[in-house]
Amino acid sequence: MGRNIHILRDEAELASTAARRVIELAEQAVAERGSFHLALAGGSTPRGLYHALARPEFQGKVPWERVRIYFGDERCVPPDHAESNYGMARAALLERVPVPAAQVFRMQGEDPPQEAAAAYAKVLNRELPRDAEGWPRFDLVL
């Protein structure tokens, strides 16, 4: 597998380029397997991508009814806390696109950390498709 390095002008071009790549991967996964399993990142870095995906020129190209959303990380805070990664993703993306709420799987950051992690591991094990060796797999992890 080769490496590709892309040098982009600014954050806006990065967000648009990343949104096009997410759309491409979503379309491919849906065509091959019927669904797209996407793990979102937290913090401020992906916010521009989330806003881009919610813009009309990109939003209509994502098969949201087939997208299943997960989180690669979460802070141990309630979803309405300013530091919640889920809260940021909800405001920047999830409330602005037609992804069904039942297809968004978040870790319960407001619960005790070990309990929340164990419960989320069960969700991932139950919801994610399996690869050829039987391992749960995402289509894209940001």
Phi, psi and chi 1 to 4 in degrees:
 res  aa     phi    psi   chi1   chi2   chi3   chi4
   1 MET       -  120.2 -179.7  175.3 -161.1      -
   2 GLY   -81.8  166.4      -      -      -      -
   3 ARG  -104.5  143.8  -72.5 -170.6 -174.7  153.8
   4 ASN  -123.3  129.8  -66.6  -46.9      -      -
   5 ILE  -112.2  126.3  -62.7  173.8      -      -
   6 HIS  -115.7  125.4  -59.9  -88.9      -      -
   7 ILE  -106.3  119.4  -60.8  172.6      -      -
   8 LEU  -113.1  156.0  -54.8  170.0      -      -
   9 ARG   -64.2  -44.3  -75.8 -173.3  -48.0 -104.7
  10 ASP  -161.1 -178.0   53.9   27.4      -      -
  11 GLU   -63.6  -34.7  -70.2 -179.9   24.9      -
  12 ALA   -65.1  -43.0      -      -      -      -
  13 GLU   -66.9  -37.9 -174.2  178.2   14.7      -
  14 LEU   -59.8  -47.6  172.3   61.5      -      -
  15 ALA   -61.7  -43.9      -      -      -      -
  16 SER   -66.6  -42.0  -66.1      -      -      -
  17 THR   -64.2  -44.5  -59.9      -      -      -
  18 ALA   -64.3  -39.7      -      -      -      -
  19 ALA   -62.0  -42.5      -      -      -      -
  20 ARG   -62.2  -37.5  -77.6 -169.3  -69.6  -81.7
  21 ARG   -68.6  -42.0 -176.8   66.5  175.0  138.5
  22 VAL   -60.4  -44.1  169.3      -      -      -
  23 ILE   -61.0  -44.9  -68.7  164.2      -      -
  24 GLU   -58.6  -47.1  178.2 -176.1  -46.0      -
  25 LEU   -68.0  -36.3  -67.3  170.7      -      -
  26 ALA   -64.1  -47.0      -      -      -      -
  27 GLU   -61.2  -41.9  -69.5  171.3  -19.7      -
  28 GLN   -64.1  -47.1  179.5 -178.2  -10.8      -
  29 ALA   -63.2  -42.9      -      -      -      -
  30 VAL   -64.9  -41.7  168.7      -      -      -
  31 ALA   -63.8  -38.5      -      -      -      -
  32 GLU   -84.0  -38.5  -68.0  174.6    4.7      -
  33 ARG  -128.5   -7.1  -66.2  176.6  -63.1  -75.3
  34 GLY    90.7   -6.5      -      -      -      -
  35 SER  -155.2  163.9   59.5      -      -      -
  36 PHE  -127.9  116.9  178.6   55.6      -      -
  37 HIS  -103.0  109.0  -64.2  -98.2      -      -
  38 LEU  -116.6  124.0  170.8   63.1      -      -
  39 ALA   -99.9  118.3      -      -      -      -
  40 LEU   -82.9  151.7  -60.3  179.5      -      -
  41 ALA   -95.5  163.7      -      -      -      -
  42 GLY  -110.4 -169.1      -      -      -      -
  43 GLY    79.0 -169.1      -      -      -      -
  44 SER   -89.4  -18.6   60.1      -      -      -
  45 THR   -56.8  -46.5  -57.6      -      -      -
  46 PRO   -83.4   -1.7   31.4  -36.2      -      -
  47 ARG   -56.3  -41.9 -172.9  177.3  -71.3  127.5
  48 GLY   -61.5  -40.6      -      -      -      -
  49 LEU   -62.8  -43.8  167.7   60.0      -      -
  50 TYR   -63.0  -42.5  -60.5  165.1      -      -
  51 HIS   -62.9  -40.8  -77.6  -70.4      -      -
  52 ALA   -62.4  -45.9      -      -      -      -
  53 LEU   -61.5  -25.8  -73.9  168.4      -      -
  54 ALA   -85.1  -12.8      -      -      -      -
  55 ARG   -68.6  147.2  -68.8 -165.5  -41.8 -115.5
  56 PRO   -53.0  -38.7  -26.6   34.2      -      -
  57 GLU   -67.9  -20.7   67.9  -94.5   29.6      -
  58 PHE  -106.7  -38.5  -65.8  122.6      -      -
  59 GLN   -54.0  -43.1 -176.0 -177.5  141.1      -
  60 GLY   -70.4  -10.6      -      -      -      -
  61 LYS   -95.1   -9.9  -64.7  178.8 -179.7  178.5
  62 VAL   -93.0  129.3  177.3      -      -      -
  63 PRO   -78.9   70.5   29.3  -33.4      -      -
  64 TRP   -55.4  -31.7  -66.3  108.8      -      -
  65 GLU   -66.3  -13.8   71.0  -77.4   -3.1      -
  66 ARG  -110.6    0.5  -57.8  -76.3 -171.7  168.0
  67 VAL   -89.9  137.3  175.3      -      -      -
  68 ARG  -122.2  124.2  -60.5  175.4   72.3   79.8
  69 ILE  -104.5  134.1  -57.1  -76.4      -      -
  70 TYR  -131.1  177.7  -52.2   86.9      -      -
  71 PHE  -129.0  130.6  -69.3   82.7      -      -
  72 GLY   -77.8  -20.3      -      -      -      -
  73 ASP  -158.7  155.7   62.9  -87.8      -      -
  74 GLU  -151.4  151.1  180.0   55.8  -72.4      -
  75 ARG   -92.5  156.8  -63.8  179.7  175.5  129.2
  76 CYS   -83.2   68.4  -63.6      -      -      -
  77 VAL  -142.7  160.4  -64.1      -      -      -
  78 PRO   -65.8  159.8  -16.1   26.7      -      -
  79 PRO   -64.2  -20.3   20.6  -29.3      -      -
  80 ASP   -94.9    3.5   57.6   -8.9      -      -
  81 HIS   -75.3  145.9 -169.9  -78.5      -      -
  82 ALA   -59.9  -24.6      -      -      -      -
  83 GLU   -93.5    1.2  -64.7  -64.3  -45.1      -
  84 SER   -72.6  123.1  170.7      -      -      -
  85 ASN   -66.0  -39.3  -69.7  -32.9      -      -
  86 TYR   -61.5  -43.6  166.1   75.9      -      -
  87 GLY   -60.4  -41.2      -      -      -      -
  88 MET   -64.5  -46.6 -177.8  -82.3  -67.7      -
  89 ALA   -64.8  -36.4      -      -      -      -
  90 ARG   -62.5  -48.2 -176.4 -176.3   63.9 -147.4
  91 ALA   -69.7  -40.5      -      -      -      -
  92 ALA   -80.1  -27.5      -      -      -      -
  93 LEU  -135.2  -59.0  176.2   66.1      -      -
  94 LEU   -62.8  -34.3  -58.7  174.5      -      -
  95 GLU   -78.5   -7.5  -69.2  177.7  -15.6      -
  96 ARG  -111.4   -1.8  -58.7  169.2   62.0 -157.3
  97 VAL  -128.4  158.3  -61.2      -      -      -
  98 PRO   -86.7   41.7   31.5  -36.2      -      -
  99 VAL   -76.4  129.4   64.0      -      -      -
 100 PRO   -60.9  134.8  -24.5   35.4      -      -
 101 ALA   -57.2  -33.5      -      -      -      -
 102 ALA   -68.1   -9.7      -      -      -      -
 103 GLN  -106.2   14.9  -67.8  171.1 -159.6      -
 104 VAL  -112.6  120.4  176.0      -      -      -
 105 PHE  -117.9  111.0  -55.4   96.3      -      -
 106 ARG  -113.9  151.7   75.3  172.4 -173.7   91.2
 107 MET   -76.5  139.2 -170.0  179.1   91.4      -
 108 GLN   -80.2   82.7  -53.6  -67.2  -47.6      -
 109 GLY   -62.0  -17.8      -      -      -      -
 110 GLU   -81.7  -11.2   63.8  -85.7   24.5      -
 111 ASP   -85.9  164.4  -69.0  -12.1      -      -
 112 PRO   -54.7  136.1  -26.3   35.5      -      -
 113 PRO   -52.2  -46.0  -25.8   33.2      -      -
 114 GLN   -66.3  -39.1  -71.7 -176.0  -34.9      -
 115 GLU   -67.0  -43.3  -69.2  175.6   24.1      -
 116 ALA   -63.2  -43.4      -      -      -      -
 117 ALA   -64.3  -42.9      -      -      -      -
 118 ALA   -64.6  -41.8      -      -      -      -
 119 ALA   -65.7  -40.0      -      -      -      -
 120 TYR   -68.8  -36.4 -159.8   54.1      -      -
 121 ALA   -59.2  -38.6      -      -      -      -
 122 LYS   -66.2  -40.6  -70.9  178.2 -176.4  175.6
 123 VAL   -61.0  -48.3  167.8      -      -      -
 124 LEU   -61.1  -43.4  -63.4  176.2      -      -
 125 ASN   -62.8  -36.6 -164.9   44.5      -      -
 126 ARG   -76.9  -39.7 -179.7 -173.9   72.5 -127.8
 127 GLU   -92.1  -31.3  -63.2  -63.8  -28.3      -
 128 LEU   -78.9  143.4  -71.8  171.2      -      -
 129 PRO   -70.0  166.5   23.5  -30.0      -      -
 130 ARG  -108.0  147.0  -54.7  -68.7  171.8  148.5
 131 ASP   -83.8 -174.7   67.4   13.4      -      -
 132 ALA   -60.8  -28.0      -      -      -      -
 133 GLU   -91.1    0.2  -70.7   81.3   36.5      -
 134 GLY    92.7    7.5      -      -      -      -
 135 TRP   -85.0  140.3  -68.4   95.5      -      -
 136 PRO   -62.0  143.0  -13.1   22.8      -      -
 137 ARG  -141.8  143.2   65.7  179.1  -64.2  -82.2
 138 PHE   -92.3  157.2  -64.6   99.1      -      -
 139 ASP   -83.8  -32.4  -66.6  -58.0      -      -
 140 LEU  -152.5  132.0  176.8   61.6      -      -
 141 VAL  -117.9  119.3  176.8      -      -      -
 142 LEU   -83.6      -  -61.4  175.9      -      -
